[in-house]
Amino acid sequence: MTILEFAKIIREQTGSRSEIVFRPLPEDDPKTRQPDITVARTRLGWEPRVGLAEGLTDTIRYFRAALTGV
């Protein structure tokens, strides 16, 4: 999943009409990212238990409550 795809999903789930703005990358920014949870899995026995959709829903709910005081 690209950052753009992720931003579009967040915008859709929040109902935001915010523009997605593209900025130049810093010089030292890695061009390719390949997140790997192997170390967490093997050393800590950690596995993700929440999918993207559920995690975003929970996160959006949390921040809405935190920002509105509800």
Secondary structure, DSSP 4 states (H G I P E B T S, - for coil): --HHHHHHHHHHHHT--PPP---PPPTT--S------HHHHHHH-----S-HHHHHHHHHHHHHHHHHT-
